């Protein structure tokens, strides 16, 4: 009887779920048969303090980018709503938007994540696209004549207008890694895909926080510095903005506690010589980006000023240039803001390869060692949803991999082959020298023992001879006494 009741309850739940699905508002009804009493946006974003806010009404949304002070009205009806404060509105957009131009690289990744990439018509430079699933498409490079063919232009340039079709996305180095990623929700609002954005963000937030907590108790922390050389000014910079410093901290390392600014080479050395790992963001020209060129540019090619720092001797100089398209554009610039869950794993992997032994770095390549960039093409597109795949994280306490604390690693190879060879030779010669020392010691000990024994024999034999001689004399004297007595 109980089993029957449970079965009926399951059927009841299924029926209720079906009813909810059937009564869920359809966005096309908003356009064709608008009912002011229906909420056409049942899925809503749950944004925090990432730089935008959204207010929902039955048939329209009001979205404000608080970082630049721009407000947009998004509506699903045939005509825009009549608002009394219209002079504050930067643009009106009928949603979901269908034809999109994106001049911001990270927005390309957001469009793929929420499944809206089919709406993409233009990008800033088609040759810069690194996403395998967007490379061989009908997407074109944007110019001023393209504005008439799109509904919206996503851009990070606050001066762009494009006939009131511009929408500013404001990720930046002054935001935390998760705050930058949350802008996927901002983009999703224009497509009524808030649920996809919410689900994705929850996944990467959980993965990021899990890995962060796993390495939070490392005692002997390494120090990581982000550096770059400006060929225009001839000066060096050490990035310590919120984005970079939090990434390093959350990955279980220390960042340099300095004010970001321009430095000459001697000041740079004073700042970074004691760090363990360098991540370089210098914009080298193709063909001039070898480690040899980097050492010359950063003043580490000669040892005349003293011993080389740890990150040079142990080959711990990295670049976020591991994934490139055929035109040399890097994938890190396109996806890093959107995927902090990947970047934190890269930063942990270059410090502690055993933290997740199966993981290979995605963006950071050890160009001071033997790690070569990988070229990605459309052949690497295996699934249209691959850009939204999130690696799961198992909670555990990781206190550091001390066995690898003095070996440079990029998550793929540990150290440098020359360094390994030199270390092995040093060990071999040390062992041989030790064996030779032991052999010499045994020989000297044997020699000393032999001399001691010879001397002991001499000293032992000499009294015996003297005793025999004395015995003979005593015998002779005794015989003489006996003769005298007889007489």
C-alpha positions in Angstrom: 0.0 0.0 0.0 2.8 2.4 0.8 4.6 1.6 -2.4 1.4 2.5 -4.3 1.2 5.8 -2.5 4.8 6.7 -3.3 4.2 5.9 -7.0 1.2 8.1 -7.1 3.3 10.9 -5.5 6.0 10.5 -8.1 3.4 10.7 -10.8 1.9 13.8 -9.1 5.2 15.5 -9.0 5.9 14.7 -12.7 2.5 16.1 -13.6 3.1 19.3 -11.7 6.5 19.7 -13.3 4.8 19.3 -16.7 2.2 21.9 -15.8 4.8 24.4 -14.8 6.7 23.8 -18.0 3.5 24.3 -20.1 2.5 27.5 -18.3 6.0 29.0 -18.5 5.8 32.2 -20.6 7.1 32.1 -24.1 9.1 35.1 -25.2 7.4 35.2 -28.6 4.1 35.7 -26.9 5.4 38.9 -25.5 6.0 40.2 -29.0 2.8 38.9 -30.6 0.2 38.7 -27.8 1.5 40.8 -24.9 -0.2 40.3 -21.6 0.8 43.0 -19.0 0.0 40.6 -16.2 2.5 38.0 -17.3 6.2 37.9 -16.2 8.0 37.1 -19.4 11.4 36.8 -17.6 11.1 34.0 -15.1 14.9 33.5 -15.1 16.8 36.4 -13.4 20.4 37.0 -12.7 21.8 37.1 -9.2 24.5 39.6 -9.5 26.5 41.0 -6.6 29.1 43.8 -6.8 30.7 43.2 -10.1 29.8 46.6 -11.6 26.3 46.2 -13.0 22.7 46.0 -11.7 19.5 44.9 -13.4 15.8 45.5 -12.5 13.2 43.2 -13.9 9.7 44.2 -15.0 7.1 42.0 -16.7 8.0 43.0 -20.2 11.3 44.8 -19.9 14.6 45.0 -18.0 16.6 48.0 -17.0 20.3 47.3 -17.0 23.0 49.7 -15.6 26.7 49.4 -16.0 27.6 51.2 -12.8 31.3 51.3 -13.7 30.7 53.7 -16.6 27.3 55.0 -15.6 25.3 53.8 -18.7 21.8 52.4 -18.6 20.1 50.3 -21.2 16.4 49.2 -21.6 15.7 45.7 -22.9 12.2 44.9 -23.9 10.3 42.0 -25.4 7.3 43.9 -26.8 6.8 45.2 -30.3 7.6 48.8 -29.1 9.8 50.0 -26.3 8.2 51.0 -23.0 7.3 54.7 -22.3 9.6 55.6 -19.4 9.5 59.0 -17.7 13.3 59.1 -17.3 14.1 58.4 -20.9 16.8 61.0 -21.0 19.0 58.7 -18.8 18.8 55.8 -21.2 21.8 55.1 -23.4 20.1 52.6 -25.7 16.9 50.5 -26.2 17.2 46.9 -27.3 14.5 44.5 -28.4 15.4 41.1 -26.9 16.6 38.6 -27.5 19.1 40.3 -29.8 19.8 38.3 -32.9 22.7 40.0 -34.7 25.7 40.9 -32.7 29.1 42.5 -33.1 31.7 42.0 -30.4 34.7 44.2 -30.3 35.6 42.9 -26.8 37.5 39.6 -26.9 36.2 38.2 -23.6 32.6 38.7 -24.7 33.3 36.1 -27.5 33.9 33.5 -24.8 30.8 34.6 -22.9 28.7 34.1 -26.0 30.0 30.6 -26.4 29.4 29.8 -22.8 25.7 30.8 -22.8 25.1 29.2 -26.2 24.5 32.5 -28.1 27.5 32.3 -30.5 25.2 31.8 -33.5 24.2 35.4 -33.2 27.7 36.7 -33.7 28.3 38.4 -37.0 31.3 40.6 -36.5 34.5 40.8 -34.3 37.2 43.5 -34.0 39.7 41.3 -36.0 38.7 38.0 -37.3 42.3 36.8 -37.4 42.5 37.3 -33.6 39.9 34.7 -32.9 41.4 31.8 -30.9 38.3 29.8 -30.1 38.5 26.6 -32.4 34.7 26.6 -32.8 34.6 30.2 -34.1 37.5 30.2 -36.4 36.0 28.7 -39.6 32.7 30.6 -39.6 31.0 33.4 -41.5 32.1 35.9 -38.8 33.7 39.0 -40.4 36.0 41.8 -39.2 34.0 44.9 -38.0 34.2 48.3 -39.6 31.9 51.4 -39.4 29.8 50.1 -42.3 28.9 47.0 -40.3 26.8 48.9 -37.8 23.7 48.8 -40.0 23.8 45.0 -40.0 23.7 44.4 -36.2 21.4 45.0 -33.3 24.1 45.6 -30.7 27.9 46.2 -30.5 29.6 44.9 -27.3 32.7 46.9 -26.6 35.1 47.8 -23.8 35.8 51.2 -25.4 33.8 53.8 -23.5 34.1 56.3 -26.4 32.3 54.2 -29.0 28.8 55.2 -30.0 27.7 53.3 -33.1 24.2 54.9 -33.4 23.2 54.0 -29.9 23.9 50.4 -30.4 27.0 50.3 -28.2 26.9 48.4 -24.9 30.0 48.7 -22.6 31.3 45.6 -20.9 33.7 46.6 -18.1 35.9 43.7 -17.0 39.3 44.9 -15.7 42.4 44.4 -13.7 40.8 46.4 -10.8 38.2 43.6 -10.3 38.6 40.3 -8.6 38.9 37.2 -10.8 35.4 36.0 -10.0 33.9 39.5 -10.4 35.3 39.6 -14.0 33.8 36.2 -14.7 30.4 37.3 -13.4 30.0 39.6 -16.4 28.8 36.5 -18.3 25.5 37.3 -16.5 25.5 40.9 -17.9 25.9 39.5 -21.5 23.2 36.9 -20.9 20.6 39.5 -20.1 20.5 40.6 -23.7 19.6 37.0 -24.8 17.2 36.0 -22.1 19.8 33.3 -21.2 20.2 34.2 -17.5 19.7 30.6 -16.4 22.7 29.4 -18.5 24.9 32.2 -17.1 23.8 31.6 -13.5 24.5 27.8 -13.8 27.9 28.4 -15.4 29.0 31.0 -12.9 27.9 28.8 -10.0 30.1 26.0 -11.4 33.3 28.0 -11.9 32.8 29.8 -8.5 32.5 26.4 -6.8 35.6 25.0 -8.6 37.7 28.2 -8.0 36.8 28.4 -4.3 37.5 24.7 -3.8 41.0 24.9 -5.3 41.6 28.1 -3.4 40.6 26.5 -0.1 42.7 23.4 -0.9 45.9 25.4 -1.0 45.1 27.9 1.6 47.2 26.2 4.3 50.5 26.0 2.5 53.1 27.0 5.0 56.2 27.7 2.8 54.6 29.9 0.2 56.3 30.8 -3.1 56.4 34.4 -4.4 55.1 35.2 -7.9 55.7 38.4 -9.8 54.0 39.6 -13.0 56.4 41.7 -15.1 56.5 43.4 -18.5 58.8 45.7 -20.5 57.4 48.6 -22.5 59.3 49.1 -25.7 57.9 52.6 -26.1 59.1 54.0 -22.8 62.1 51.7 -22.1 60.7 51.0 -18.6 59.6 48.0 -16.7 56.4 47.3 -14.8 55.4 44.9 -12.1 51.7 44.3 -12.1 50.1 44.2 -8.7 46.5 45.1 -9.5 43.6 43.4 -7.7 43.1 40.8 -10.4 46.7 39.7 -10.5 47.4 39.9 -6.7 44.2 37.9 -5.8 44.9 35.2 -8.4 48.4 34.7 -6.9 47.1 34.8 -3.3 44.2 32.4 -4.1 46.6 30.0 -5.8 48.5 29.6 -2.5 51.4 32.0 -3.3 52.5 35.5 -2.2 52.5 38.5 -4.5 54.8 41.5 -4.3 53.4 44.2 -2.1 54.4 47.2 -4.1 52.7 50.0 -5.9 52.4 49.4 -9.6 54.6 51.8 -11.6 57.5 52.2 -14.1 60.9 51.0 -13.0 64.4 51.1 -14.5 66.4 47.9 -14.7 68.3 48.3 -11.4 65.1 49.1 -9.5 63.4 46.1 -11.1 66.2 43.8 -10.0 65.9 45.1 -6.4 62.1 44.3 -6.5 62.1 40.9 -8.1 65.4 39.2 -7.4 64.1 37.3 -4.4 60.9 36.0 -6.1 60.5 32.3 -7.0 58.5 32.6 -10.2 58.2 35.2 -12.9 55.2 35.6 -15.3 56.2 37.8 -18.2 53.7 39.8 -20.3 56.1 41.7 -22.5 54.8 42.1 -26.1 57.7 40.8 -28.1 57.8 40.8 -31.8 57.6 37.4 -33.4 60.9 35.7 -33.6 62.5 37.8 -30.9 60.8 36.2 -27.9 63.3 33.6 -26.9 64.5 33.2 -23.3 67.9 34.4 -24.4 66.3 37.6 -25.7 64.3 38.0 -22.4 67.5 37.7 -20.3 69.3 40.3 -22.3 66.2 42.7 -22.2 65.8 42.2 -18.4 69.5 42.5 -17.6 70.1 38.9 -16.6 72.4 37.8 -19.4 75.6 38.4 -17.5 76.5 37.4 -13.9 79.0 40.2 -13.5 76.7 41.9 -10.9 76.4 38.9 -8.7 74.7 35.5 -8.6 71.6 35.0 -10.7 68.2 34.9 -9.0 66.4 31.7 -8.3 63.9 32.1 -11.1 66.7 32.1 -13.6 68.8 29.3 -12.2 65.8 27.0 -11.8 64.1 28.1 -15.1 60.9 29.5 -13.6 60.0 32.2 -16.1 56.6 31.8 -17.7 54.3 33.5 -20.2 50.6 33.2 -20.8 51.2 32.3 -24.4 50.8 28.5 -24.5 47.8 28.5 -26.7 48.0 30.5 -30.0 46.0 30.5 -33.2 47.7 30.2 -36.5 48.2 34.1 -36.6 50.0 34.2 -33.3 47.2 35.6 -31.2 47.0 34.1 -27.7 44.0 32.4 -26.2 44.7 33.8 -22.7 43.8 37.3 -23.8 40.5 36.0 -25.1 39.4 33.7 -22.3 41.3 34.5 -19.0 38.7 37.0 -17.6 35.9 34.5 -18.3 37.7 31.4 -16.8 39.4 32.1 -13.5 38.8 28.5 -12.6 41.3 27.5 -15.3 43.8 30.2 -14.4 44.0 29.3 -10.7 44.8 25.7 -11.7 47.6 26.9 -14.0 49.1 29.0 -11.2 49.0 26.1 -8.7 50.4 23.7 -11.3 53.6 25.7 -12.0 54.3 25.7 -8.3 53.2 22.2 -7.3 53.0 19.7 -10.2 51.7 17.0 -7.9 48.7 18.9 -6.7 46.7 17.6 -9.7 49.1 15.3 -11.5 46.8 14.8 -14.5 46.4 18.5 -15.1 48.5 20.2 -17.9 48.7 23.9 -17.9 46.3 25.6 -20.3 47.9 29.1 -20.8 51.2 29.3 -18.9 54.2 28.0 -20.8 57.7 27.8 -19.4 59.5 29.5 -22.2 62.7 29.5 -20.0 62.6 25.7 -20.3 61.5 23.4 -23.1 57.8 24.2 -23.1 56.7 25.1 -26.6 53.4 26.9 -27.5 50.5 24.9 -29.1 48.7 26.2 -32.2 44.9 25.7 -32.0 42.8 25.6 -35.2 39.2 24.7 -36.1 40.3 21.0 -36.0 40.4 21.4 -32.2 36.6 22.1 -32.1 35.2 18.8 -30.9 32.0 20.1 -29.3 30.2 23.5 -29.5 29.8 23.4 -25.7 33.5 22.7 -24.9 34.2 26.3 -23.8 31.8 25.9 -20.9 33.3 22.6 -19.5 34.4 23.1 -15.8 36.8 20.7 -14.1 35.4 19.4 -10.8 37.4 19.9 -7.7 37.7 17.5 -4.7 38.1 19.2 -1.3 41.3 18.3 0.4 44.1 19.8 2.5 47.2 20.4 0.4 50.2 21.8 2.4 52.7 21.9 -0.5 54.9 19.7 -2.5 58.3 20.2 -0.8 60.0 17.5 -3.0 59.5 19.8 -5.9 60.0 23.1 -4.2 63.3 23.7 -5.9 62.4 22.5 -9.4 60.9 24.7 -12.0 57.7 23.3 -13.5 55.0 24.4 -15.8 52.6 21.5 -15.1 54.0 19.5 -18.1 57.8 19.2 -17.5 59.7 19.5 -14.3 62.8 21.7 -14.6 65.2 22.1 -17.4 67.1 19.3 -19.1 70.4 21.0 -18.7 69.8 21.7 -15.1 68.9 18.1 -14.6 72.1 16.9 -16.3 74.2 19.2 -14.3 72.6 18.1 -11.1 73.2 14.4 -12.0 76.8 15.0 -12.8 77.4 16.8 -9.5 75.9 13.9 -7.7 78.0 11.3 -9.6 81.2 13.2 -9.0 80.3 13.7 -5.3 79.8 10.0 -4.9 83.1 9.1 -6.7 85.0 11.7 -4.6 83.5 10.2 -1.5 84.5 6.7 -2.5 88.0 7.8 -3.4 88.3 9.5 0.0 87.2 6.3 1.8 89.7 4.2 -0.2 92.5 6.7 0.7 91.5 6.5 4.3 91.5 2.7 4.3 95.0 2.6 2.7 96.4 5.1 5.2 94.9 3.1 8.0 96.4 -0.2 6.7 99.8 1.4 6.3 99.8 2.8 9.8 98.7 -0.5 11.2 101.5 -2.3 9.4 104.1 0.1 10.7 102.8 -0.3 14.2 103.0 -4.1 14.0 106.6 -4.1 12.7 107.6 -1.8 15.5 105.9 -4.0 18.0 107.8 -7.1 16.7 111.1 -5.3 17.1 110.3 -4.3 20.6 109.2 -7.8 21.5 112.3 -9.5 20.0 115.0 -7.3 21.6 114.4 -8.4 25.3 114.4 -12.1 24.4 118.0 -11.7 23.0 119.1 -9.8 26.0 117.6 -12.5 28.3 119.4 -15.3 26.5 122.7 -13.4 26.8 122.2 -12.8 30.5 121.3 -16.5 31.0 124.5 -17.6 29.4 126.6 -15.3 31.6 124.8 -16.5 34.7 125.3 -20.1 33.8 129.0 -19.5 33.3 129.3 -17.8 36.7 127.5 -20.6 38.4 129.8 -23.2 36.9 132.8 -21.3 38.2 131.4 -21.2 41.7 130.9 -25.0 41.7 134.5 -25.5 40.7 135.7 -23.3 43.5 133.6 -25.2 46.0 135.0 -28.5 44.9 138.6 -27.3 45.4 
